[in-house]
Amino acid sequence: MSDYRIDFDPKLAINPEVFAIQWNKDSKASIVTQVKIRENITRTAEWMPTVIAVLSGVALGVAINAIYDLIKQALKPLVKQETHKLIDVQEVIKEDGTKVLVVIVSPECYCIFIVTGKNKD
């Protein structure tokens, strides 16, 4: 079994306690694990939250992609629709082995096509 700390991008303005309630009332998500709230005693920066959400006791056979999808599903009613489309979840494993799922707002993708060639006069 594994535990995953969840860090939310400050741009999302997500209250970890509200996220925990949303996750735990979802029947699909709560089958995988429950979200528990813990005090963040290892704050390394001023902007870091004092309370964090933790996915506690995730079975080893559960695919990380399934967890990503469940996080996005739990966030859906908590964020604007246009923001929800830009949410990305990234796994970071710290040096001490702590697994952190970082929930961020991805920058929009801009594609630029450059066409080169000579004009014939």
LUMGUTOR-287068 format. One record per residue (C-alpha): residue number from 1; residue in three letters; x, y, z. Coordinates in steps of 0.001 Angstrom, whole numbers. Layout:
REM residues N
<node num="NUM" residu="ALA" east="X" north="Y" up="Z"/>
...
***
This chain:
REM residues 121
<node num="1" residu="MET" east="0" north="0" up="0"/>
<node num="2" residu="SER" east="1124" north="3523" up="-783"/>
<node num="3" residu="ASP" east="255" north="6987" up="437"/>
<node num="4" residu="TYR" east="206" north="9982" up="-1915"/>
<node num="5" residu="ARG" east="316" north="13574" up="-737"/>
<node num="6" residu="ILE" east="-1664" north="15898" up="-3000"/>
<node num="7" residu="ASP" east="-365" north="19430" up="-3618"/>
<node num="8" residu="PHE" east="-2729" north="21815" up="-5406"/>
<node num="9" residu="ASP" east="-1585" north="24679" up="-7612"/>
<node num="10" residu="PRO" east="-2477" north="27900" up="-5753"/>
<node num="11" residu="LYS" east="-4200" north="29102" up="-8973"/>
<node num="12" residu="LEU" east="-6863" north="26451" up="-8394"/>
<node num="13" residu="ALA" east="-7757" north="27840" up="-4958"/>
<node num="14" residu="ILE" east="-8727" north="24352" up="-3776"/>
<node num="15" residu="ASN" east="-9389" north="23823" up="-98"/>
<node num="16" residu="PRO" east="-7994" north="20338" up="739"/>
<node num="17" residu="GLU" east="-10855" north="19690" up="3175"/>
<node num="18" residu="VAL" east="-13462" north="20408" up="482"/>
<node num="19" residu="PHE" east="-11553" north="18172" up="-1958"/>
<node num="20" residu="ALA" east="-11516" north="15380" up="654"/>
<node num="21" residu="ILE" east="-15286" north="15617" up="1104"/>
<node num="22" residu="GLN" east="-15814" north="15557" up="-2689"/>
<node num="23" residu="TRP" east="-13483" north="12547" up="-3136"/>
<node num="24" residu="ASN" east="-14876" north="10544" up="-228"/>
<node num="25" residu="LYS" east="-18507" north="10929" up="-1329"/>
<node num="26" residu="ASP" east="-17675" north="9633" up="-4851"/>
<node num="27" residu="SER" east="-18383" north="5894" up="-4888"/>
<node num="28" residu="LYS" east="-15689" north="5049" up="-7480"/>
<node num="29" residu="ALA" east="-12982" north="7109" up="-5801"/>
<node num="30" residu="SER" east="-13754" north="5965" up="-2273"/>
<node num="31" residu="ILE" east="-13461" north="2312" up="-3317"/>
<node num="32" residu="VAL" east="-9811" north="2962" up="-4284"/>
<node num="33" residu="THR" east="-8975" north="4854" up="-1095"/>
<node num="34" residu="GLN" east="-10136" north="7594" up="1241"/>
<node num="35" residu="VAL" east="-8647" north="11077" up="1310"/>
<node num="36" residu="LYS" east="-7465" north="12080" up="4754"/>
<node num="37" residu="ILE" east="-6509" north="15533" up="5930"/>
<node num="38" residu="ARG" east="-3196" north="16095" up="7673"/>
<node num="39" residu="GLU" east="-1391" north="19094" up="9009"/>
<node num="40" residu="ASN" east="1502" north="20037" up="6721"/>
<node num="41" residu="ILE" east="4323" north="20088" up="9242"/>
<node num="42" residu="THR" east="7029" north="20044" up="6571"/>
<node num="43" residu="ARG" east="6247" north="23358" up="4890"/>
<node num="44" residu="THR" east="9302" north="24439" up="2934"/>
<node num="45" residu="ALA" east="7858" north="27639" up="1519"/>
<node num="46" residu="GLU" east="5491" north="30339" up="2757"/>
<node num="47" residu="TRP" east="2928" north="29635" up="18"/>
<node num="48" residu="MET" east="2594" north="25954" up="931"/>
<node num="49" residu="PRO" east="-671" north="25015" up="2634"/>
<node num="50" residu="THR" east="-859" north="24291" up="6349"/>
<node num="51" residu="VAL" east="-3340" north="21484" up="5662"/>
<node num="52" residu="ILE" east="-2837" north="18858" up="2965"/>
<node num="53" residu="ALA" east="-4886" north="16054" up="1447"/>
<node num="54" residu="VAL" east="-3438" north="12547" up="1465"/>
<node num="55" residu="LEU" east="-4593" north="9505" up="-476"/>
<node num="56" residu="SER" east="-3985" north="6937" up="2216"/>
<node num="57" residu="GLY" east="-3443" north="3227" up="1663"/>
<node num="58" residu="VAL" east="-3650" north="3006" up="-2133"/>
<node num="59" residu="ALA" east="-3290" north="-652" up="-3178"/>
<node num="60" residu="LEU" east="-172" north="-1389" up="-5222"/>
<node num="61" residu="GLY" east="-2179" north="-2732" up="-8173"/>
<node num="62" residu="VAL" east="-4000" north="562" up="-8748"/>
<node num="63" residu="ALA" east="-2675" north="2307" up="-11870"/>
<node num="64" residu="ILE" east="-1494" north="5868" up="-11331"/>
<node num="65" residu="ASN" east="-3489" north="6941" up="-14415"/>
<node num="66" residu="ALA" east="-6667" north="5766" up="-12680"/>
<node num="67" residu="ILE" east="-5795" north="7916" up="-9669"/>
<node num="68" residu="TYR" east="-5163" north="10921" up="-11966"/>
<node num="69" residu="ASP" east="-8607" north="10445" up="-13527"/>
<node num="70" residu="LEU" east="-10275" north="10164" up="-10121"/>
<node num="71" residu="ILE" east="-8572" north="13357" up="-8924"/>
<node num="72" residu="LYS" east="-9761" north="15212" up="-12021"/>
<node num="73" residu="GLN" east="-13280" north="13837" up="-11524"/>
<node num="74" residu="ALA" east="-13358" north="14974" up="-7884"/>
<node num="75" residu="LEU" east="-12156" north="18447" up="-8913"/>
<node num="76" residu="LYS" east="-14789" north="18870" up="-11644"/>
<node num="77" residu="PRO" east="-17481" north="20478" up="-9449"/>
<node num="78" residu="LEU" east="-14874" north="22552" up="-7582"/>
<node num="79" residu="VAL" east="-13350" north="24466" up="-10503"/>
<node num="80" residu="LYS" east="-14590" north="26344" up="-13570"/>
<node num="81" residu="GLN" east="-15163" north="24218" up="-16663"/>
<node num="82" residu="GLU" east="-12520" north="26027" up="-18729"/>
<node num="83" residu="THR" east="-9991" north="25543" up="-15915"/>
<node num="84" residu="HIS" east="-10878" north="21868" up="-15512"/>
<node num="85" residu="LYS" east="-9799" north="21212" up="-19102"/>
<node num="86" residu="LEU" east="-6308" north="22518" up="-18252"/>
<node num="87" residu="ILE" east="-5748" north="20483" up="-15075"/>
<node num="88" residu="ASP" east="-2766" north="18171" up="-15119"/>
<node num="89" residu="VAL" east="-1546" north="15777" up="-12439"/>
<node num="90" residu="GLN" east="2127" north="14945" up="-12148"/>
<node num="91" residu="GLU" east="3759" north="12424" up="-9823"/>
<node num="92" residu="VAL" east="6909" north="13473" up="-8001"/>
<node num="93" residu="ILE" east="8875" north="11106" up="-5784"/>
<node num="94" residu="LYS" east="10976" north="13024" up="-3303"/>
<node num="95" residu="GLU" east="14408" north="11911" up="-2108"/>
<node num="96" residu="ASP" east="12923" north="10545" up="1123"/>
<node num="97" residu="GLY" east="10522" north="8353" up="-902"/>
<node num="98" residu="THR" east="7443" north="10510" up="-288"/>
<node num="99" residu="LYS" east="5072" north="10298" up="-3247"/>
<node num="100" residu="VAL" east="3497" north="13623" up="-4155"/>
<node num="101" residu="LEU" east="785" north="14196" up="-6748"/>
<node num="102" residu="VAL" east="1044" north="17779" up="-7928"/>
<node num="103" residu="VAL" east="-2205" north="19137" up="-9376"/>
<node num="104" residu="ILE" east="-1458" north="22079" up="-11661"/>
<node num="105" residu="VAL" east="-3104" north="24243" up="-14258"/>
<node num="106" residu="SER" east="-1237" north="23529" up="-17472"/>
<node num="107" residu="PRO" east="-466" north="26438" up="-19761"/>
<node num="108" residu="GLU" east="-2532" north="26395" up="-22900"/>
<node num="109" residu="CYS" east="-788" north="24877" up="-25891"/>
<node num="110" residu="TYR" east="-14" north="27245" up="-28677"/>
<node num="111" residu="CYS" east="1193" north="25798" up="-31953"/>
<node num="112" residu="ILE" east="3041" north="27984" up="-34410"/>
<node num="113" residu="PHE" east="3554" north="26838" up="-37937"/>
<node num="114" residu="ILE" east="6291" north="28512" up="-39913"/>
<node num="115" residu="VAL" east="6154" north="28151" up="-43653"/>
<node num="116" residu="THR" east="9343" north="28913" up="-45464"/>
<node num="117" residu="GLY" east="9914" north="29275" up="-49141"/>
<node num="118" residu="LYS" east="10792" north="31711" up="-51835"/>
<node num="119" residu="ASN" east="8257" north="33970" up="-53423"/>
<node num="120" residu="LYS" east="8359" north="34085" up="-57183"/>
<node num="121" residu="ASP" east="8013" north="37592" up="-58588"/>
***
